[in-house]
């Protein structure tokens, strides 16, 4: 029983670690994106200051827009993937953990009751009481004699 408990706890810890790692990754990605955007803005400003050609400015603007769009798309894709992964993981893990916990609880709380019920059922089954369509305490069958 203790081993089972430990196993469950370890599993939970592993899941938590995974989640934390994923979250950290997302945060880092966000930070990097922000930094990149800032750098691009700086470059834009410098270029504008240096050469005041409208064409260059327009080109830079276009490039910036394109980059932004690309980044946004990438981020969206990543988020979607993450969501999908999370959904799958959470579903699977919740089901497994729930079943495990329920079984363990049953084992701990009413072990004797479970064993008793099982034994009774088996004995009754051997005697042929637990058959479909047969009452547990059948009444005496009435015949037309009395």
C-alpha positions, -999 to 999 in steps of 0.1 A, spaced: 0 0 0 28 24 9 46 16 -23 14 25 -43 11 57 -24 47 67 -30 43 58 -67 13 81 -70 30 109 -52 61 106 -75 39 106 -106 21 137 -94 55 154 -87 67 145 -122 36 160 -137 40 192 -117 76 195 -128 66 190 -164 39 218 -161 64 241 -144 90 235 -171 64 242 -199 53 274 -182 89 286 -177 96 279 -214 66 300 -224 77 329 -202 112 328 -216 99 328 -251 78 358 -243 107 377 -229 129 369 -259 102 381 -282 99 414 -263 136 419 -265 136 413 -302 108 437 -308 127 464 -288 158 458 -308 139 461 -340 124 494 -329 158 508 -320 171 498 -354 142 516 -370 148 548 -351 185 547 -360 178 542 -396 153 570 -397 178 594 -380 206 585 -404 189 584 -438 157 603 -441 147 585 -474 111 578 -476 117 546 -495 140 532 -468 115 541 -441 87 524 -460 108 493 -466 117 491 -429 81 496 -419 70 468 -443 97 445 -429 87 453 -394 51 445 -401 60 413 -418 82 403 -389 55 411 -364 30 391 -383 54 361 -385 61 364 -348 24 365 -339 17 335 -361 45 316 -345 33 325 -310 -3 315 -319 9 282 -333 29 275 -301 1 284 -279 -23 262 -298 1 233 -296 6 239 -259 -31 240 -253 -36 207 -271 -8 191 -252 -21 203 -219 -56 191 -227 -44 156 -236 -21 154 -206 -46 167 -181 -74 144 -194 -52 113 -193 -37 121 -159 -69 131 -142 -86 98 -152 -57 76 -141 -51 95 -108 -88 95 -100 -91 58 -105 -60 51 -85 -71 73 -56 -106 58 -56 -92 22 -55 -67 30 -28 -94 47 -7 -116 17 -10 -88 -6 0 -79 15 30 -114 22 43 -134 -9 39 -110 -37 31 -128 -62 54 -161 -52 40 -149 -57 4 -134 -91 12 -165 -102 31 -188 -92 2 -166 -109 -23 -165 -141 -3 -202 -140 3 -209 -135 -34 -186 -163 -44 -202 -187 -19 -237 -176 -30 -226 -180 -66 -214 -215 -59 -247 -223 -42 -265 -208 -72 -283 -180 -54 -269 -151 -74 -286 -161 -107 -304 -137 -130 -341 -138 -127 -340 -157 -93 -351 -139 -62 -327 -137 -32 -353 -151 -9 -377 -170 -31 -413 -176 -19 -426 -211 -18 -441 -219 -52 -479 -223 -50 -494 -253 -66 -530 -260 -71 -532 -287 -44 -537 -266 -13 
